[in-house]
Amino acid sequence: MLSAARIKLPPSLELLLKSQMEEAIDQANLGTFGTFVAKKYLIEQVPQIEIAEELGYDRTVISRKLKCIIPRVIYTAQLLFNSHTTAS
């Protein structure tokens, strides 16, 4: 069943290319479960309820996990792709 829920990416992630998002997720060291959830949610834009159903969890588990995943992916993306670095 396809949910009508819409995924709203954080502003700092919405301009990333798909390849950049994949790299940020892979480099964020989220573990197998976290990486799977991050790719489903951030790249494929699958709603939390559908990810939870696929994995056999309650949606609140996915929601709590994403509260840790998203800041970590944002931080990693900033490290990898921030063009505002200062040169010494």
Secondary structure, DSSP 8 states (H G I E B T S, - for coil): ----------HHHHTS-HHHHHHHHHHT--HHHHHHHHIIIIIS---HHHHHHHHT--HHHHHHHHHHHHHHHHHHHHHHH-S-----
